[in-house]
Amino acid sequence: MRDTSARIQKTKNAISEALVSLIRNNSYEEITVQEIAAVCNISRRTIYRHFKTKEEILSYGFRSCV
């Protein structure tokens, strides 16, 4: 049996880190989910499996920093 929990956490962290890296050079409002997916080398569909909105990704990133 695979440890899906660890895999899910790794994917969520990668998505959150991709958003943070994009924010360094772009306005948050201008960043698209497609751009986040491209940085992670995953599909938009995968992002939407883990997060409903871009705001949820940002919120997840803040929670993991605290």
Sequence and secondary structure as in RCSB ss.txt:
>XXXX:A:sequence
MRDTSARIQKTKNAISEALVSLIRNNSYEEITVQEIAAVCNISRRTIYRHFKTKEEILSYGFRSCV
>XXXX:A:secstr
   HHHHHHHHHHHHHHHHHHHHTTS GGG  HHHHHHHHTS HHHHHHH SSHHHHHHHHHHHH 
